[in-house]
């Protein structure tokens, strides 16, 4: 009889491409995990890969020149006092930041751009705030969870809180005439900043996630079906 080496969700070993097929039992989650050479897969009791719990090996590739996704107007967030954004990002260049969000003009925007998070809402006080942060180095996948709640914002990357900040506008921009974009930022002179890398599993909520929820959906780096 063979046995599996035990680990936990926070002490998983660091494996490489030559370690394909290595399996472990997580004692804190009571599940079997299997390494495919680049990512962990979760196994159910029938030894079938559980749908939604494993990488689909597809993601949005943006070239840094003209690739982006136009999501149209996200009307449900117009004037919202709470929202959350989460996504996976793999930069082609170390330290490069993703561009994702909405910009209508200098007074109406909410987005991540060049290691800054910005909210501006005309007609309220405070009307705008920008928070700069430091991107992780390297070109590995990293998971962002941004939560906004009536002027308070926190950002987690890979389960670690990067900042927690107050003093942002108390609500998002009310206009829905601008599209939510993934992979591109347009400034006032119509110049664009396009991300270069891979983006996956972008999710939006019309509620503010807690820090506990942010850690939970990061799931120690193992993607899963957020709709569950």
Phi and psi restraints in degrees (value plus and minus 20) as a CYANA .aco file:
   2 UNK   PHI    -119.6   -79.6
   2 UNK   PSI     136.9   176.9
   3 UNK   PHI    -147.4  -107.4
   3 UNK   PSI     137.5   177.5
   4 UNK   PHI    -116.4   -76.4
   4 UNK   PSI     122.4   162.4
   5 UNK   PHI     -90.8   -50.8
   5 UNK   PSI     118.1   158.1
   6 UNK   PHI    -111.1   -71.1
   6 UNK   PSI     133.1   173.1
   7 UNK   PHI    -171.9  -131.9
   7 UNK   PSI    -192.6  -152.6
   8 UNK   PHI    -151.0  -111.0
   8 UNK   PSI     150.2   190.2
   9 UNK   PHI     -86.9   -46.9
   9 UNK   PSI     -38.7     1.3
  10 UNK   PHI    -123.4   -83.4
  10 UNK   PSI     -25.8    14.2
  11 UNK   PHI    -145.3  -105.3
  11 UNK   PSI       8.2    48.2
  12 UNK   PHI     -78.0   -38.0
  12 UNK   PSI     120.7   160.7
  13 UNK   PHI     -89.3   -49.3
  13 UNK   PSI     135.0   175.0
  14 UNK   PHI    -106.8   -66.8
  14 UNK   PSI      96.5   136.5
  15 UNK   PHI    -137.6   -97.6
  15 UNK   PSI     144.4   184.4
  16 UNK   PHI    -143.6  -103.6
  16 UNK   PSI    -190.1  -150.1
  17 UNK   PHI     -84.9   -44.9
  17 UNK   PSI     -46.4    -6.4
  18 UNK   PHI    -102.5   -62.5
  18 UNK   PSI     -21.2    18.8
  19 UNK   PHI    -121.2   -81.2
  19 UNK   PSI       0.3    40.3
  20 UNK   PHI     -74.3   -34.3
  20 UNK   PSI     111.6   151.6
  21 UNK   PHI      74.3   114.3
  21 UNK   PSI     -29.4    10.6
  22 UNK   PHI     -85.7   -45.7
  22 UNK   PSI     115.2   155.2
  23 UNK   PHI    -146.0  -106.0
  23 UNK   PSI     128.6   168.6
  24 UNK   PHI    -161.3  -121.3
  24 UNK   PSI     139.0   179.0
  25 UNK   PHI    -130.6   -90.6
  25 UNK   PSI     102.7   142.7
  26 UNK   PHI    -105.8   -65.8
  26 UNK   PSI      97.8   137.8
  27 UNK   PHI     -94.8   -54.8
  27 UNK   PSI     -44.1    -4.1
  28 UNK   PHI    -108.3   -68.3
  28 UNK   PSI     -41.0    -1.0
  29 UNK   PHI    -131.7   -91.7
  29 UNK   PSI     -27.8    12.2
  30 UNK   PHI      36.1    76.1
  30 UNK   PSI      27.8    67.8
  31 UNK   PHI    -160.2  -120.2
  31 UNK   PSI     136.7   176.7
  32 UNK   PHI    -114.0   -74.0
  32 UNK   PSI     114.0   154.0
  33 UNK   PHI    -139.4   -99.4
  33 UNK   PSI     122.8   162.8
  34 UNK   PHI    -149.4  -109.4
  34 UNK   PSI     114.7   154.7
  35 UNK   PHI    -111.7   -71.7
  35 UNK   PSI     108.7   148.7
  36 UNK   PHI    -121.5   -81.5
  36 UNK   PSI     -12.0    28.0
  37 UNK   PHI      88.5   128.5
  37 UNK   PSI     -44.9    -4.9
  38 UNK   PHI    -154.6  -114.6
  38 UNK   PSI     -42.8    -2.8
  39 UNK   PHI    -171.7  -131.7
  39 UNK   PSI     141.7   181.7
  40 UNK   PHI    -105.0   -65.0
  40 UNK   PSI     121.2   161.2
  41 UNK   PHI    -137.2   -97.2
  41 UNK   PSI     125.1   165.1
  42 UNK   PHI    -121.5   -81.5
  42 UNK   PSI     117.5   157.5
  43 UNK   PHI    -133.5   -93.5
  43 UNK   PSI     119.8   159.8
  44 UNK   PHI    -115.3   -75.3
  44 UNK   PSI    -197.7  -157.7
  45 UNK   PHI     -89.5   -49.5
  45 UNK   PSI     -37.4     2.6
  46 UNK   PHI    -109.9   -69.9
  46 UNK   PSI     -14.5    25.5
  47 UNK   PHI      38.5    78.5
  47 UNK   PSI      19.4    59.4
  48 UNK   PHI    -139.0   -99.0
  48 UNK   PSI     116.7   156.7
  49 UNK   PHI     -81.6   -41.6
  49 UNK   PSI     105.6   145.6
  50 UNK   PHI     -94.4   -54.4
  50 UNK   PSI     104.3   144.3
  51 UNK   PHI     -76.5   -36.5
  51 UNK   PSI     116.4   156.4
  52 UNK   PHI      66.8   106.8
  52 UNK   PSI     -28.3    11.7
  53 UNK   PHI    -127.0   -87.0
  53 UNK   PSI     -12.1    27.9
  54 UNK   PHI    -160.0  -120.0
  54 UNK   PSI     133.8   173.8
  55 UNK   PHI     -78.5   -38.5
  55 UNK   PSI     118.3   158.3
  56 UNK   PHI    -111.7   -71.7
  56 UNK   PSI     -17.2    22.8
  57 UNK   PHI      44.1    84.1
  57 UNK   PSI      -3.0    37.0
  58 UNK   PHI    -146.3  -106.3
  58 UNK   PSI     126.4   166.4
  59 UNK   PHI    -178.2  -138.2
  59 UNK   PSI     147.4   187.4
  60 UNK   PHI     -99.3   -59.3
  60 UNK   PSI     103.5   143.5
  61 UNK   PHI    -124.0   -84.0
  61 UNK   PSI     101.9   141.9
  62 UNK   PHI    -137.4   -97.4
  62 UNK   PSI     117.3   157.3
  63 UNK   PHI    -114.6   -74.6
  63 UNK   PSI     -19.1    20.9
  64 UNK   PHI      59.8    99.8
  64 UNK   PSI     -17.1    22.9
  65 UNK   PHI    -135.3   -95.3
  65 UNK   PSI     -82.3   -42.3
  66 UNK   PHI    -164.4  -124.4
  66 UNK   PSI      -9.0    31.0
  67 UNK   PHI    -107.3   -67.3
  67 UNK   PSI     112.2   152.2
  68 UNK   PHI    -188.7  -148.7
  68 UNK   PSI     148.8   188.8
  69 UNK   PHI    -135.1   -95.1
  69 UNK   PSI     106.3   146.3
  70 UNK   PHI    -114.9   -74.9
  70 UNK   PSI      91.2   131.2
  71 UNK   PHI    -110.6   -70.6
  71 UNK   PSI     -19.8    20.2
  72 UNK   PHI      55.3    95.3
  72 UNK   PSI    -196.1  -156.1
  73 UNK   PHI     -94.8   -54.8
  73 UNK   PSI     109.9   149.9
  74 UNK   PHI    -117.7   -77.7
  74 UNK   PSI      60.8   100.8
  75 UNK   PHI     -82.6   -42.6
  75 UNK   PSI     -47.4    -7.4
  76 UNK   PHI     -85.2   -45.2
  76 UNK   PSI     -39.1     0.9
  77 UNK   PHI    -119.3   -79.3
  77 UNK   PSI     -19.7    20.3
  78 UNK   PHI     -83.5   -43.5
  78 UNK   PSI      97.8   137.8
  79 UNK   PHI      53.6    93.6
  79 UNK   PSI      -9.7    30.3
  80 UNK   PHI     -85.3   -45.3
  80 UNK   PSI     125.6   165.6
  81 UNK   PHI    -117.7   -77.7
  81 UNK   PSI     -20.2    19.8
  82 UNK   PHI    -173.4  -133.4
  82 UNK   PSI     120.9   160.9
  83 UNK   PHI    -183.7  -143.7
  83 UNK   PSI     141.9   181.9
  84 UNK   PHI    -159.9  -119.9
  84 UNK   PSI     129.3   169.3
  85 UNK   PHI    -155.0  -115.0
  85 UNK   PSI     114.8   154.8
  86 UNK   PHI    -160.3  -120.3
  86 UNK   PSI     127.4   167.4
  87 UNK   PHI    -190.0  -150.0
  87 UNK   PSI     139.8   179.8
  88 UNK   PHI    -117.0   -77.0
  88 UNK   PSI     121.4   161.4
  89 UNK   PHI    -158.8  -118.8
  89 UNK   PSI     110.8   150.8
  90 UNK   PHI    -147.2  -107.2
  90 UNK   PSI      79.7   119.7
  91 UNK   PHI     -92.9   -52.9
  91 UNK   PSI     129.4   169.4
  92 UNK   PHI     -98.5   -58.5
  92 UNK   PSI     -46.2    -6.2
  93 UNK   PHI    -138.5   -98.5
  93 UNK   PSI     111.9   151.9
  94 UNK   PHI     -75.9   -35.9
  94 UNK   PSI     111.9   151.9
  95 UNK   PHI      63.9   103.9
  95 UNK   PSI     -21.0    19.0
  96 UNK   PHI     -95.7   -55.7
  96 UNK   PSI     120.7   160.7
  97 UNK   PHI    -118.9   -78.9
  97 UNK   PSI     127.5   167.5
  98 UNK   PHI     -96.0   -56.0
  98 UNK   PSI     136.4   176.4
  99 UNK   PHI    -132.4   -92.4
  99 UNK   PSI     103.3   143.3
 100 UNK   PHI    -179.6  -139.6
 100 UNK   PSI     110.0   150.0
 101 UNK   PHI     123.9   163.9
 101 UNK   PSI    -176.8  -136.8
 102 UNK   PHI    -148.0  -108.0
 102 UNK   PSI     115.4   155.4
 103 UNK   PHI    -158.8  -118.8
 103 UNK   PSI      98.9   138.9
 104 UNK   PHI    -119.4   -79.4
 104 UNK   PSI     -67.6   -27.6
 105 UNK   PHI    -179.8  -139.8
 105 UNK   PSI    -193.7  -153.7
 106 UNK   PHI     -83.8   -43.8
 106 UNK   PSI     -43.9    -3.9
 107 UNK   PHI    -117.7   -77.7
 107 UNK   PSI     -23.4    16.6
 108 UNK   PHI    -161.4  -121.4
 108 UNK   PSI      81.6   121.6
 109 UNK   PHI    -187.2  -147.2
 109 UNK   PSI     134.0   174.0
 110 UNK   PHI    -174.1  -134.1
 110 UNK   PSI      99.0   139.0
 111 UNK   PHI    -188.4  -148.4
 111 UNK   PSI     143.6   183.6
 112 UNK   PHI    -121.3   -81.3
 112 UNK   PSI     113.4   153.4
 113 UNK   PHI    -179.8  -139.8
 113 UNK   PSI     103.2   143.2
 114 UNK   PHI      27.5    67.5
 114 UNK   PSI      33.8    73.8
 115 UNK   PHI      40.2    80.2
 115 UNK   PSI      12.6    52.6
 116 UNK   PHI    -151.2  -111.2
 116 UNK   PSI     125.0   165.0
 117 UNK   PHI    -135.3   -95.3
 117 UNK   PSI     107.9   147.9
 118 UNK   PHI    -147.7  -107.7
 118 UNK   PSI     114.2   154.2
 119 UNK   PHI    -147.6  -107.6
 119 UNK   PSI     110.3   150.3
 120 UNK   PHI    -157.3  -117.3
 120 UNK   PSI     110.8   150.8
 121 UNK   PHI    -157.9  -117.9
 121 UNK   PSI      91.7   131.7
 122 UNK   PHI     -85.1   -45.1
 122 UNK   PSI     123.8   163.8
 123 UNK   PHI      67.5   107.5
 123 UNK   PSI     -16.0    24.0
 124 UNK   PHI    -144.3  -104.3
 124 UNK   PSI     151.0   191.0
 125 UNK   PHI    -153.7  -113.7
 125 UNK   PSI     106.9   146.9
 126 UNK   PHI     -89.0   -49.0
 126 UNK   PSI     131.4   171.4
 127 UNK   PHI    -107.5   -67.5
 127 UNK   PSI     -39.2     0.8
 128 UNK   PHI    -183.9  -143.9
 128 UNK   PSI     137.6   177.6
 129 UNK   PHI    -178.3  -138.3
 129 UNK   PSI     123.2   163.2
 130 UNK   PHI    -141.3  -101.3
 130 UNK   PSI     113.0   153.0
 131 UNK   PHI    -141.0  -101.0
 131 UNK   PSI      98.6   138.6
 132 UNK   PHI    -107.5   -67.5
 132 UNK   PSI     129.1   169.1
 133 UNK   PHI    -165.0  -125.0
 133 UNK   PSI     144.9   184.9
 134 UNK   PHI    -119.0   -79.0
 134 UNK   PSI     103.6   143.6
 135 UNK   PHI     -93.1   -53.1
 135 UNK   PSI     125.8   165.8
 136 UNK   PHI     -82.5   -42.5
 136 UNK   PSI     130.9   170.9
 137 UNK   PHI    -103.9   -63.9
 137 UNK   PSI     147.8   187.8
 138 UNK   PHI      71.6   111.6
 138 UNK   PSI     156.8   196.8
 139 UNK   PHI    -143.2  -103.2
 139 UNK   PSI       6.7    46.7
 140 UNK   PHI     -99.9   -59.9
 140 UNK   PSI     142.4   182.4
 141 UNK   PHI     -81.9   -41.9
 141 UNK   PSI     120.1   160.1
 142 UNK   PHI    -160.8  -120.8
 142 UNK   PSI     131.2   171.2
 143 UNK   PHI    -132.1   -92.1
 143 UNK   PSI     105.5   145.5
 144 UNK   PHI    -124.8   -84.8
 144 UNK   PSI     114.1   154.1
 145 UNK   PHI    -150.9  -110.9
 145 UNK   PSI      96.1   136.1
 146 UNK   PHI    -134.0   -94.0
 146 UNK   PSI     110.4   150.4
 147 UNK   PHI    -148.4  -108.4
 147 UNK   PSI     111.4   151.4
 148 UNK   PHI    -143.1  -103.1
 148 UNK   PSI     111.5   151.5
 149 UNK   PHI    -163.0  -123.0
 149 UNK   PSI      76.1   116.1
 150 UNK   PHI      29.8    69.8
 150 UNK   PSI      24.8    64.8
 151 UNK   PHI      82.8   122.8
 151 UNK   PSI     -29.6    10.4
 152 UNK   PHI    -126.6   -86.6
 152 UNK   PSI     114.7   154.7
 153 UNK   PHI    -154.0  -114.0
 153 UNK   PSI     120.4   160.4
 154 UNK   PHI    -153.4  -113.4
 154 UNK   PSI     132.6   172.6
 155 UNK   PHI    -147.0  -107.0
 155 UNK   PSI     108.2   148.2
 156 UNK   PHI    -131.8   -91.8
 156 UNK   PSI     119.2   159.2
 157 UNK   PHI    -147.2  -107.2
 157 UNK   PSI     102.6   142.6
 158 UNK   PHI      33.9    73.9
 158 UNK   PSI      21.2    61.2
 159 UNK   PHI      60.5   100.5
 159 UNK   PSI     -21.2    18.8
 160 UNK   PHI    -128.5   -88.5
 160 UNK   PSI     111.7   151.7
 161 UNK   PHI     -91.6   -51.6
 161 UNK   PSI     102.1   142.1
 162 UNK   PHI    -107.7   -67.7
 162 UNK   PSI     -60.8   -20.8
 163 UNK   PHI    -177.7  -137.7
 163 UNK   PSI     137.1   177.1
 164 UNK   PHI    -155.8  -115.8
 164 UNK   PSI      99.2   139.2
 165 UNK   PHI    -160.0  -120.0
 165 UNK   PSI     122.2   162.2
 166 UNK   PHI    -130.9   -90.9
 166 UNK   PSI     158.0   198.0
 167 UNK   PHI      71.5   111.5
 167 UNK   PSI     -11.6    28.4
 168 UNK   PHI     -99.0   -59.0
 168 UNK   PSI     144.0   184.0
 169 UNK   PHI     -73.7   -33.7
 169 UNK   PSI     127.3   167.3
 170 UNK   PHI     -94.8   -54.8
 170 UNK   PSI     -26.2    13.8
 171 UNK   PHI    -173.1  -133.1
 171 UNK   PSI     141.6   181.6
 172 UNK   PHI    -100.0   -60.0
 172 UNK   PSI     148.6   188.6
 173 UNK   PHI     -77.4   -37.4
 173 UNK   PSI     120.9   160.9
 174 UNK   PHI    -108.2   -68.2
 174 UNK   PSI     -41.4    -1.4
 175 UNK   PHI     -95.5   -55.5
 175 UNK   PSI     124.9   164.9
 176 UNK   PHI    -138.5   -98.5
 176 UNK   PSI       8.0    48.0
 177 UNK   PHI    -105.2   -65.2
 177 UNK   PSI     -24.8    15.2
 178 UNK   PHI    -135.2   -95.2
 178 UNK   PSI     127.2   167.2
 179 UNK   PHI    -106.7   -66.7
 179 UNK   PSI     125.6   165.6
 180 UNK   PHI     -95.2   -55.2
 180 UNK   PSI     103.7   143.7
 181 UNK   PHI    -136.7   -96.7
 181 UNK   PSI     122.6   162.6
 182 UNK   PHI    -134.8   -94.8
 182 UNK   PSI      95.6   135.6
 183 UNK   PHI      80.0   120.0
 183 UNK   PSI     -17.7    22.3
 184 UNK   PHI    -168.8  -128.8
 184 UNK   PSI     125.5   165.5
 185 UNK   PHI    -149.4  -109.4
 185 UNK   PSI     114.9   154.9
 186 UNK   PHI    -136.3   -96.3
 186 UNK   PSI     107.4   147.4
 187 UNK   PHI    -111.9   -71.9
 187 UNK   PSI    -195.9  -155.9
 188 UNK   PHI     -85.5   -45.5
 188 UNK   PSI     -46.5    -6.5
 189 UNK   PHI    -110.2   -70.2
 189 UNK   PSI      -7.8    32.2
 190 UNK   PHI      50.2    90.2
 190 UNK   PSI      -8.8    31.2
 191 UNK   PHI     -95.3   -55.3
 191 UNK   PSI     130.3   170.3
 192 UNK   PHI    -138.2   -98.2
 192 UNK   PSI     128.4   168.4
 193 UNK   PHI    -136.7   -96.7
 193 UNK   PSI      92.2   132.2
 194 UNK   PHI    -124.5   -84.5
 194 UNK   PSI     116.0   156.0
 195 UNK   PHI     -93.6   -53.6
 195 UNK   PSI     131.7   171.7
 196 UNK   PHI    -146.4  -106.4
 196 UNK   PSI      92.0   132.0
 197 UNK   PHI     137.8   177.8
 197 UNK   PSI    -171.5  -131.5
 198 UNK   PHI    -141.9  -101.9
 198 UNK   PSI     118.4   158.4
 199 UNK   PHI    -148.0  -108.0
 199 UNK   PSI     119.0   159.0
 200 UNK   PHI    -168.4  -128.4
 200 UNK   PSI     136.4   176.4
 201 UNK   PHI      31.7    71.7
 201 UNK   PSI      29.0    69.0
 202 UNK   PHI     -91.8   -51.8
 202 UNK   PSI     110.4   150.4
 203 UNK   PHI    -155.5  -115.5
 203 UNK   PSI     119.3   159.3
 204 UNK   PHI    -143.4  -103.4
 204 UNK   PSI     120.5   160.5
 205 UNK   PHI    -146.5  -106.5
 205 UNK   PSI     129.4   169.4
 206 UNK   PHI    -116.7   -76.7
 206 UNK   PSI       9.0    49.0
 207 UNK   PHI    -156.3  -116.3
 207 UNK   PSI     141.8   181.8
 208 UNK   PHI    -108.9   -68.9
 208 UNK   PSI     105.5   145.5
 209 UNK   PHI     -97.2   -57.2
 209 UNK   PSI     127.8   167.8
 210 UNK   PHI    -102.6   -62.6
 210 UNK   PSI     147.0   187.0
 211 UNK   PHI     -84.2   -44.2
 211 UNK   PSI     -52.8   -12.8
 212 UNK   PHI     -85.1   -45.1
 212 UNK   PSI     -63.0   -23.0
 213 UNK   PHI     -84.4   -44.4
 213 UNK   PSI     -58.8   -18.8
 214 UNK   PHI     -80.6   -40.6
 214 UNK   PSI     -61.1   -21.1
 215 UNK   PHI     -88.4   -48.4
 215 UNK   PSI     -59.6   -19.6
 216 UNK   PHI     -83.9   -43.9
 216 UNK   PSI     -65.8   -25.8
 217 UNK   PHI     -94.9   -54.9
 217 UNK   PSI     -40.7    -0.7
 218 UNK   PHI     -86.5   -46.5
 218 UNK   PSI     -57.9   -17.9
 219 UNK   PHI      35.6    75.6
 219 UNK   PSI      20.7    60.7
 220 UNK   PHI      35.9    75.9
 220 UNK   PSI       8.2    48.2
 221 UNK   PHI      72.2   112.2
 221 UNK   PSI     -16.1    23.9
 222 UNK   PHI    -122.4   -82.4
 222 UNK   PSI      91.1   131.1
 223 UNK   PHI     -82.0   -42.0
 223 UNK   PSI     127.9   167.9
 224 UNK   PHI    -169.4  -129.4
 224 UNK   PSI     152.9   192.9
 225 UNK   PHI     -94.3   -54.3
 225 UNK   PSI      86.9   126.9
 226 UNK   PHI     -85.4   -45.4
 226 UNK   PSI     -43.5    -3.5
 227 UNK   PHI     -90.9   -50.9
 227 UNK   PSI     -32.3     7.7
